[in-house]
Amino acid sequence: MPFSGNLEIWESMKTTLEVPDEVYRNLKVRAAREGVTITKLVVAALSQAPQTVDPPVSRRLKPSEEKKMAAWLKKESPFLDSMRGPVSGQSAVEDLIQRRR
């Protein structure tokens, strides 16, 4: 459902939020005073929020995860063989695992 108002036209996504009762009551009162829907108030507030996303945090694999990865690499080796690098002879995934150790 497109939305038009002070914001650009965009397609919407339905979602469910758990909102504390007091916050919801305040939203309902404000929406009634301003003659708009609660949805429009929430969308306006969310559009004012910073639009940045923190990059994912990299971490070392646990020994059990390394074993699972090694087993997966062996299972997928026909596919990975086609990705072998000219220098190391290892796949890009195997090279990455070696560098992280």
C-alpha angles and dihedrals in degrees: 000000000000119000123209128182130092088339129073117267111269140162115257134229122209116229141160123239129188105225123182112250094244093051091049092050090051090049091049093051092046092047091052092048092049094041094236135113125264087242091059091050092050093046091049091050093047092049088057092055119100111274097212125116123205114238115252116268113243119220140181118261117251114241090253090052091049090054091050090048092049090051091049091049091053091048092049096041097117089059093040092048088069089058097052115139121236095235109042099024088226128114119257089253092052090048090052092051091049092051092050093056 
